[in-house]
């Protein structure tokens, strides 16, 4: 599957996306109200972040009511952000990342079991 290129997402922009992934479309005013209650952002701050997301083509905004909806799924953003992190911190090596977690005892037995299942999928041919 071809993945769409996701622009870099800031922490503030991610807060807006999290809301839109739960409920969409949503008006800019509703997003501002939610963020004002949860993290005390004022309306102007919220609108600034929405504008940035619209400019980056991560969120669409339509009239009437400045209705907003995400143009990328949560999984697309997660994949892009994870890849960016691995590229930046681990020079693109997933093996080095995993070694770091294993050596620092950052994996539980359940985590290791789930990772083994994922690795087993790589070794098994896909069923048709």
C-alpha positions, -999 to 999 in steps of 0.1 A, spaced: 0 0 0 14 34 -10 15 58 20 7 95 16 34 119 27 24 133 60 39 167 69 57 171 102 31 174 130 38 195 161 25 186 196 0 214 194 -13 203 160 -15 167 173 -39 178 200 -63 191 173 -59 159 153 -67 138 183 -100 156 187 -108 153 150 -100 116 149 -126 110 177 -153 131 160 -153 146 125 -163 169 109 -162 194 138 -164 232 137 -134 252 146 -154 268 174 -162 234 189 -125 224 187 -116 257 205 -142 250 232 -129 215 238 -93 226 240 -102 256 262 -118 232 287 -91 205 286 -59 225 283 -70 261 287 -61 272 252 -78 304 241 -97 306 208 -69 324 189 -44 297 198 -67 270 186 -75 289 154 -37 294 148 -30 257 150 -60 249 128 -48 273 102 -13 257 103 -29 223 97 -50 236 69 -20 253 53 -1 219 56 -30 202 40 -34 179 70 -69 192 78 -96 205 55 -118 234 66 -151 241 48 -179 266 50 -204 271 66 -192 270 101 -155 263 94 -161 226 96 -128 207 100 -119 171 92 -85 153 91 -70 144 58 -48 117 73 -57 88 95 -42 83 130 -22 53 116 -7 74 87 5 100 112 18 74 136 37 57 109 52 89 96 62 102 130 77 68 140 97 67 108 109 103 113 120 94 149 138 63 139 155 80 110 165 110 132 176 92 164 185 57 152 199 66 118 170 47 102 178 14 120 149 -4 135 173 -31 147 193 -5 168 160 9 182 149 -26 193 183 -34 207 182 -2 227 148 -12 242 158 -48 249 191 -38 265 174 -12 287 148 -38 298 122 -15 284 102 -45 271 78 -65 292 72 -102 285 39 -94 269 56 -68 247 82 -94 236 54 -119 229 36 -94 206 68 -85 188 75 -122 182 40 -126 167 47 -96 144 81 -110 133 65 -144 127 42 -128 102 72 -117 82 85 -153 80 51 -168 70 40 -165 33 8 -146 29 -23 -168 24 -43 -163 -9 
